[in-house]
Amino acid sequence: MEAFLGAFGLIFLMEMGDKSQLVIMALAARYHWRQVALGLVLAAAATHGLAVLVGGVLGTLIPLIYVKTLAALAFLGFALWTLWSNQDDEAEDKPNGGLSRWPALAIAAAFFVCEFGDKTQLATVAAVARTGQPFQTWLGAVLGMLLADVLGIGLGRLLRRIPQWIITWVSSSVFAVCGWSTLVEAWEWPFSWLVVGLAFLLLVCFVVTRRHRQSESIASS
């Protein structure tokens, strides 16, 4: 029980305000909450399961810089997906709109890659090494992450009252900022690159979103 409670409290506190919680919040503002929740459960179980089973072996085989680069590219790819997605935002009002497995699996895969090598996964590896209780540690870590990110889903649901084009811009911007900042951190680029890159990405997300909104307005008129 001590291993379970320790992992639960540790991961919950580390996840609060973390970039992955912001990602979940952005996803919940755009996609059906059941798809996001299912993707979250799958990703959390797989992420911490890998941490428990492998125990950091992959960290010695694959340099951390490449792990972070992969996560950064996943964030940037998800930003593009958000900008150009043809996801039906009224799916929640349809009987089977939110029951498709593929969006949930796509969300789970993206979230898993983003979490790979993150501090919460590394903390789980350290907790297993300290307690020697893999199952209790895994269960506590998964539930801790789920509780923190369910709060993110709730906040994301509240954001659905905001106009859709703003949600699209904010969501894509969150992914772009996380991706670029992770890339700059991994390769230790100058701080000026971080600032210029973030400004450029935010502008691109805004322009693309506004153009898409204008084209929809013209088509509907």
Buried (B, 14 or more C-beta within 10 A) or exposed (E): EEBBEBBBEBBBBBBBEBBBBBBBBBBBBBBBBBBBBBBBBBBBBBBBBBBBEBBBEBBEEEEEEEBBBBBBBBBBBBBBBBBEBEBEBEBBEEEEBBBEEEBBBBBBBBBBBBBBBBEBBBBBBBBBEEBEBBEBBBBBBBBBBBBBBBBBBEBBBEBBEEEBBEBBBBBBBBBBBBBBBBBBEBEEEEEEEBEEBBEEBBEBBBEBBEEBBEEEEEEEE
